[in-house]
Amino acid sequence: MKNIIAIPGSLRKNSMNLELLSFISKNINTKINLMITSQSQLDLPILNQDHFLSEKLNQELQEYKKLIISSDGIIIASPEYNGSVSGALKNFIDWLSRDLNPFSNKKIGLVSISPSPFGGLRGLMHLRDIMMQLGAFVYPGNVCISKNGSSYSEQQMKLINNFSENFSSYIS
Ligand SMILES: Cc1cc2nc3c(=O)[nH]c(=O)nc-3n(C[C@H](O)[C@H](O)[C@H](O)COP(=O)(O)O)c2cc1C
């Protein structure tokens, strides 16, 4: 059994990116254990090198680091804000990267969903750069879903399921 940690990049309660991870988890190969981590993990103060996190938040962050380090791979679902990743996600990555960077040599898959015709692709290009900078092995294919309505099209479901299958092989 392989363990994947899925990170939602949006704090929004009804986040489409969170829902995309949920869709992936329901359809992924049964040999994969996909754990979607809480959106509240991202709810950290803006990193200021002059300040430290409270003991409680720091402990949570260290636990989260351990979770990432022990995982076989990560999927990040990032919203696109002004052509880039959300500030909350970037801040979370910055906090995690301090001292011991848990993303080094980690296999990472990137997905996004947005109402724009590109489905968040521009944000994922930035996220790819950031993760590569941290030494991650970023899976070459993206899934960028353009959606404003309630359900995925047949073609979108096929894209998402192909990604899930290919990423599962990538981490095996
Ligand atoms: C500050 C801001 C900037 C945004 N910029 C973009 C953008 O550049 N491209 C895009 O496709 N959507 C953009 N959006 C719309 C988001 O894609 C949309 O709100 C989406 O639902 C966010 O993801 P979520 O549902 O997972 O929270 C932006 C939204 C906000 C709040």
The ligand as a Gaussian input file, in Angstrom:
#p B3LYP/6-31G(d) Opt

LIG

0 1
 C       -7.503000      37.133000      -5.463000
 C       -8.062000      36.180000      -6.497000
 C       -7.420000      36.074000      -7.710000
 C       -7.895000      35.157000      -8.653000
 N       -7.210000      35.024000      -9.834000
 C       -7.554000      34.029000     -10.679000
 C       -6.749000      33.749000     -11.810000
 O       -5.727000      34.365000     -12.067000
 N       -7.129000      32.732000     -12.614000
 C       -8.232000      31.977000     -12.348000
 O       -8.505000      31.052000     -13.103000
 N       -9.040000      32.240000     -11.300000
 C       -8.705000      33.233000     -10.449000
 N       -9.465000      33.478000      -9.340000
 C      -10.706000      32.717000      -9.145000
 C      -10.438000      31.387000      -8.443000
 O       -9.971000      30.451000      -9.396000
 C      -11.728000      30.879000      -7.845000
 O      -12.130000      31.749000      -6.807000
 C      -11.615000      29.472000      -7.321000
 O      -12.871000      29.046000      -6.892000
 C      -10.589000      29.370000      -6.204000
 O      -10.344000      28.032000      -5.866000
 P      -11.119000      27.303000      -4.678000
 O      -12.540000      27.092000      -5.136000
 O      -10.409000      25.994000      -4.514000
 O      -11.054000      28.158000      -3.463000
 C       -9.033000      34.385000      -8.389000
 C       -9.678000      34.517000      -7.134000
 C       -9.184000      35.377000      -6.200000
 C       -9.857000      35.461000      -4.845000

